[in-house]
Structure formats: structure tokens, C-alpha cells
Amino acid sequence: MSLFCCGTSGESDYNDYMEFDQHVVPHVMQNTNWDCGLASAAMVLRGMNVDISLDDLAKQCAVESVWTIDLCFLLRTYVQDFTYYTSYFGSRKEYQDDHFYQDGFDQDEIRVNRLFSIAKSSSIHVFA
């Protein structure tokens, strides 16, 4: 199962996903300006009938500067098999000046690169 999969546009793609119109994904609102990824993860998990709250996920996430690879490790706790598609392995230096990341970028960079390096051994499928 691919939780972070983006398809191409076209009628064939639409037909491939017709069966999903019966799947209800509950909406989860963010609590803060930094937990959009956690809210998205909560929606995915609730859509898979996992009883989880945004507060529960926030307690499990050690940082506020959440990167997608952090979400992968969080989701791995609940979902045995999924694939994360990305355009880049590791942290991106251009984010160091982004207001959201700049205060803790050096620590984020170490954590993010480490998580990418252990993803495969942690049964997290990452493809670029």
C-alpha cells in the first residue's frame, strides 16, 4: 500500500480509484501552526480505522519541525507496509533559511539524514 503516492492525471487513473469513493477519510484540523503533517497522518490512520488522535501522534513525535520522513516512522508504528515517494533523499539545504526550519535546521538535518539512512532496515520503503 502506498500512503504517499501521487498519480498522474488522466481518465485511466480516475477509473483505477473509482472503488475508493466509498472510503470516508475523517477530517482532522490542526491544533497549531506546525502539526499539519501530523493532522494528515491522523486522517490517513483514521481512514484505515485506526483510533488515533492528533494529541496522541503529537506525543509520539519528538519534534515540532516535522519532516515527512518523521511521519513515515510514525506511520510505521501503525501500518506494516507502505511506500513513501519523494523527490529527494535526505534533508534539503535550501530549507535552512525557511522560517519554519531555520532555528533548528542543524539538528533537523542530522535527524532527517539519519532516518533516511535507516529507513530500509526499518522496513520503510522510500523511492525517489
C-alpha positions in Angstrom: 0.0 0.0 0.0 1.3 3.5 -0.9 0.3 6.2 1.5 2.3 8.9 0.0 1.7 8.1 -3.7 0.8 10.7 -6.3 -0.6 9.6 -9.6 -0.6 11.2 -12.9 -3.7 12.9 -14.3 -5.9 11.1 -16.8 -9.0 9.1 -17.1 -7.3 5.7 -16.5 -6.1 7.0 -13.1 -9.6 8.1 -12.2 -11.0 4.7 -13.1 -8.3 3.0 -11.0 -9.6 4.9 -8.0 -13.4 4.6 -8.5 -13.6 2.0 -5.8 -12.3 4.5 -3.2 -15.4 6.7 -3.4 -16.8 4.6 -0.6 -13.9 5.2 1.8 -14.5 8.1 4.2 -11.5 9.9 5.5 -12.4 11.9 8.5 -11.2 15.5 8.6 -8.7 16.4 11.4 -8.0 20.0 12.0 -4.5 21.2 13.0 -4.1 22.4 16.6 -1.0 24.5 15.9 0.9 26.0 13.0 3.4 23.1 12.9 1.2 20.0 13.1 -0.1 19.8 9.5 1.8 16.6 8.8 0.5 15.0 12.0 -3.0 16.0 11.1 -2.6 14.4 7.7 -1.2 11.2 9.3 -4.2 11.2 11.7 -6.6 11.4 8.7 -4.9 8.6 6.9 -4.9 6.4 10.0 -8.5 7.2 10.9 -9.4 6.4 7.3 -7.8 3.0 7.9 -9.9 2.5 11.1 -7.1 3.2 13.5 -8.4 5.0 16.5 -5.9 7.8 17.0 -6.0 11.4 18.0 -3.8 14.3 16.9 -2.7 14.7 20.5 -1.6 11.0 20.6 0.5 11.5 17.5 2.0 14.7 18.8 3.1 12.9 22.0 4.8 10.3 19.8 6.6 12.9 17.7 9.7 14.3 19.5 9.9 17.5 17.4 7.8 20.3 16.2 9.8 20.7 12.9 8.2 17.6 11.5 9.6 16.4 8.2 7.9 13.8 6.0 10.4 11.1 7.0 9.4 11.7 10.6 5.8 10.9 9.5 7.0 7.7 7.8 8.5 6.4 11.1 5.4 7.4 13.0 3.1 5.7 10.5 5.3 2.6 10.5 4.1 2.1 14.1 0.5 1.6 12.8 0.9 0.5 9.2 3.0 -2.5 8.3 3.5 -1.9 4.6 3.5 1.4 2.7 5.7 3.3 0.3 7.0 6.9 0.6 7.7 8.6 -2.8 10.0 11.6 -2.6 11.9 13.8 -5.0 14.9 13.9 -2.7 16.7 11.6 -0.2 17.7 13.4 3.0 17.4 17.0 4.2 17.5 19.8 1.7 19.9 22.6 2.4 17.6 25.2 0.8 15.2 24.8 3.7 17.8 26.1 6.2 16.6 29.6 5.5 12.9 28.8 5.7 11.4 30.4 8.8 9.7 27.2 9.9 13.0 25.2 9.9 15.8 27.8 10.4 16.0 27.7 14.2 16.7 24.0 14.4 17.9 23.2 11.0 21.3 21.8 12.0 19.7 19.3 14.4 16.9 18.5 11.9 19.5 17.8 9.2 21.2 15.2 11.4 17.9 13.6 12.4 16.4 13.6 8.9 19.5 12.2 7.2 19.8 9.5 9.9 16.2 8.5 9.4 16.6 8.2 5.7 19.7 6.1 6.2 17.9 3.6 8.5 14.5 3.6 6.6 15.2 0.4 4.7 16.4 -1.5 7.7 13.2 -0.3 9.5 11.0 -1.7 6.7 10.1 1.7 5.4 10.1 1.8 1.6 11.4 5.1 0.2 11.7 5.8 -3.5 12.7 8.9 -5.4 
